[in-house]
Amino acid sequence: MVIKHRTIATIFGASLIALSSAVTTSAQTADAEASYAALLEQIDNLKLTIAQREVYLATQQEKIDSLNGQIESSDDLAATINPMLEKMATAIENEIKTDIPFKIGERFARLDKLKEDLASPDVRPSDKMRRALQIYDIEVGYGISLEAYGGNHPKTPGARYAACEADVESEACGLSKNLTAALAGGRTLRDIRDEIFDGDYLRYGRLALSYMNADGTSAMRYDPETKDWVDLNAAQALELRRGLRTARGEAAPAVVRAPVYVTN
């Protein structure tokens, strides 16, 4: 009986070992299948990434080909655009010369820079076009704006600075608080010369241009027919003063009367 029990135990133990081995083999198989499935998924993802990269590279190559084509045709583009831009520059120059004489130096400086760009082979045609259009935009804007800006007397420029040289505290000099503070801070009269204007100009679009001395002793308008400056009467000078305050933002926007010259 003892022998039989041992035999049964041995057989039962062997069966457990076999079952354990089978379970282990099954688990290893499942792990291998999962690893294989994960590998297949990685391969699919890699294929998708490669396909996306190929599409991206193809798109970039199209852009490169397009740019190369533009470079090859740049000479033809310049030959087409440059004559047109030169006509634009000529038109701007004629406009400045025949216009009322406001900010002449500033406007011709922009035009001269444009001409330099047009003559330079190093400036791209697109940049030349952009700069020409910028000047056009500025010139058009002049026609729809009211502007006040400092400047010297149109007939006797520099009278105020001369008065300051004679007596910086005189009424004719009439320095602003900022300029007086600049002198007190160590700057010389010559240092602030470019900031000492005889008076102010008021531009009514492209319709009229007027001037008033800083002390209000002289008020004039430009006469396009005679190309000279004409004195304003008291009522016109008062309107000019109001217009200056409005343009500077010192008064609420209102209807501003311009001293316009009308031809017969």
Secondary structure by P-SEA (a helix, b strand, c coil): caaaaaaaaaaaaaaaaaaaaaaaaaaaaaaaaaaaaaaaaaaaaaaaaaaaaaaaaaaaaaaaaaaaaaaaaaaaaaaacaaaaaaaaaaaaaaaaaccccaaaaaaaaaaaaaaaaacccccaaaaaaaaaaaaaaaaaaacbbbbbbbccccccaaaaaaaaaccccccccccaaaaaaaaacccccccccccccbbbbbccccbbbbbcccccbbbbbcccccbbbbbcaaaaaaaaaaaaaaacccccccccccccccc
